[in-house]
């Protein structure tokens, strides 16, 4: 092992998502979830879009489009990214809001280890998104 001290991490900067319909996914994250669009760039070399979306908490989503991306093999236990979790003040308020947008949510559950409330719904491509309501500031 090296004796070089470990540098500090300051947080998660972004999560990258590949969409099958870039406009539909951009609208979902911006109009439904409240992310702001920071940049939109078409990349000729890969025939793809890259859209940077910013959450109110400062975390970004890099939303990509690629020609003919492979389907997600399972929900949500595929190898790799399992789900995207968003911290919310009230899972119940978000569930009511999403249902009003015709977005189905699973039943609200309680994390047996932290006591936090959570539920899942899906983005337009079926990516599992978790809403996570902590019960205290340390969770």
N, C-alpha and C positions, 0 to 999 in steps of 0.2 A: 504494500500500500504506500502511496505517496504521502509525504508530510506537508504537502501544499494545503493550506486551509481552504475549506469549501466556501466559494462565494455565495452570497445570499440571493434567493429568488424573491422577486417583488410581486409575483402573481401570475395568473394565466393571461396571456395577451390575446390569443384567438383560438378558435376551433374552425377547422375547414370542413365544408360540406359540399358534396357534389350533387347538383340538382338535375333532374331530367327535363324540367321546364323552368328556366331561369326566371322568367317574368312572374310565373305563378309563385315560386318560392320567394322571390324578392318581395312580392306583395304580402305573402304570409308573414315573413319576419318583420317587415316594416309596418304594414297596415294593421295586422292582427296583434303582433307581439310588441310593437312599439320601438323596434330598432330603427336607428337613423341610417340613411345611406350616406357613406363617406366618400366612396369612389366607385366608379363603374368603368371598367376597361375591357375592350375586346382585344384578344391576343390572336393575331393572324396566324402565328406559327403553330398554334395548337387548335385553331378554330374554336376558341372557347372564350367565355366571359369570366371575369373575376370581379365580383362586387364585394366591397368591404362594408359591412354593416356594424354599427356600434350600439351596444346595449347601454341603457342608462347607467349601469354600474361601471362602464368603461371596458368591458370585455368585447372583443370583436368576433364576428363570424366572417370568414372568407367563404363566400358563396361562389362556387364554380359551376360551369357547364362544360361538358365534353361531349363530342359525338358518340352516341351509343354506349353510355357507361353500363357496366354490368349491374344486375339487380342485387340488392342486399340478400344474402343467402338465408337469413332467419331473423326472427324478431323476438327479443332483442339480443339473443345469445350468439350472434355471429362473432368471430374473432375480430379484434380491433375495437374501435369505439363502440361501447355498449349503448350509451345514451348521452344526451346533453341535458344537464340539470340546471334549471334556472331558480335562483333564490327569489322567493316572493314573500310579501307580508301576510297574505291570506290565500291559502289554497282554495278555500270555499269561494271567495270572491272571483278568483280566476276561473274556477270551474263554471260558475254561473255565466261569466262573460263568454267563455269559449263555447258553451252550449248555445248561447244567443247568436254566436257566429256559425252555428251548425258544425262545430268541431266536437267530436265525441271524446270524452275522458273516461279513463278507468275509474273505479271506485277509489275514494280517498283512503289511504292506509296510514298507519302510525309505525315509524321506525322503532323496533323493539329495543334498540341500543341507545338511541338519542332522544326518543319521544317526539321527534319531528313528524310533521304531517307531510304526505306526499301523494302525488298521483302522476299518471302518465297520459299523454296524448301523442299524436303523430303529426309530423310536418307533411306537406303534400306528397312526398316520396316515401312516406312510411317510417322515416327516421324517428325513433322513440325520443320524446322530449319529456323530461320530468320537471314538475313544479315542486319545489322543496321549501317548506315553511319551518324554520327553526323555532325552537321554543325558548332559546336564550341566545345572547350575542356570542357565546363561545362555541356553538355547534358548527 
